Amino acid sequence: MVIVALDTNALMVPVELEIRIFEELDLLLPSPEFVIPAPVLQELSSLKSGKGIASRAARVGLDLAKMRCKIIKTENAAADEAFMELSYTHQIDYVVTNDLSLRDRLLGAGIPVVGVRGQNTLHIMEP
């Protein structure tokens, strides 16, 4: 089993890029257990109000997170810093994100990152 943390943008790809994120991760990684730091829920909640594809994606992402992910409380209130905290304390094995600066920080900390390649393919980037 591997612990896989999902960033806000990863939870929004089912709507934005029509990728079935959990099904794809099940194929890509051995027995994944999905987690999110609490600040990701807060980000999705703040993005869900309004109209347009981003708010719809946030609503779907919030529902998926609540159904499929274990929520982890962190000391940090900012999502990116929460991911770094989880990586430094060895609570996660992978992070799924399309955030380039977060990706680079995680890779520098030795955490593999799963991201979208092209329009509909997930791939693993190793440190």
Residue pairs with C-beta under 8 A, 6 or more apart in sequence:
1 30
1 31
1 32
1 33
2 29
2 30
2 31
2 32
2 33
2 93
2 94
3 32
3 33
3 35
3 91
3 92
3 93
3 94
4 25
4 29
4 32
4 33
4 34
4 35
4 92
4 93
4 94
4 95
4 96
4 114
5 34
5 35
5 36
5 37
5 72
5 83
5 86
5 92
5 94
5 95
5 96
6 21
6 34
6 35
6 36
6 40
6 65
6 69
6 95
6 96
6 97
7 40
7 79
7 83
7 95
7 96
7 97
7 98
7 99
7 102
8 40
8 43
8 44
8 47
8 58
8 61
8 79
9 97
9 98
9 99
10 21
10 96
10 97
10 98
10 114
11 21
11 36
11 40
11 44
11 60
11 61
11 62
11 64
11 65
12 44
12 54
12 57
12 58
12 60
12 61
13 19
13 21
13 57
13 98
13 116
14 20
14 21
14 57
14 60
14 61
14 64
15 53
15 56
15 57
15 60
15 61
16 53
16 54
16 57
17 116
17 119
17 120
18 120
19 116
19 120
19 122
21 64
21 96
21 122
22 34
22 64
22 68
24 122
25 32
25 34
25 96
25 114
25 122
26 32
28 114
28 122
28 124
29 94
29 114
29 124
32 94
33 70
34 68
34 69
34 70
35 69
35 70
35 71
35 72
35 86
35 91
35 92
36 65
36 69
36 70
36 71
36 72
37 71
37 72
37 73
37 74
37 76
37 79
37 82
37 83
37 85
37 86
38 71
38 72
38 73
38 74
38 82
39 74
39 76
39 77
39 78
39 79
39 82
40 65
40 79
40 82
41 62
41 65
41 71
42 77
42 79
43 79
44 58
44 61
44 62
44 65
45 58
45 62
47 54
47 55
47 57
47 58
48 55
48 58
48 59
48 62
49 55
65 71
72 86
72 91
74 81
74 82
74 85
74 86
75 85
76 82
76 84
76 85
80 99
80 101
80 102
80 105
83 92
83 95
83 97
83 102
83 106
84 105
84 106
84 109
86 92
87 95
87 106
87 109
87 110
87 111
88 109
92 111
93 111
93 112
94 111
94 112
94 113
94 114
94 124
95 102
95 106
95 111
95 112
95 113
95 114
96 113
96 114
96 115
96 122
97 103
97 106
97 113
97 114
97 115
98 115
98 116
103 113
103 115
103 125
106 113
107 113
107 125
107 126
107 127
108 127
109 127
110 127
111 127
112 124
112 125
112 126
112 127
113 124
113 125
114 122
114 123
114 124
114 125
115 122
115 123
115 125
116 122
116 123
117 123
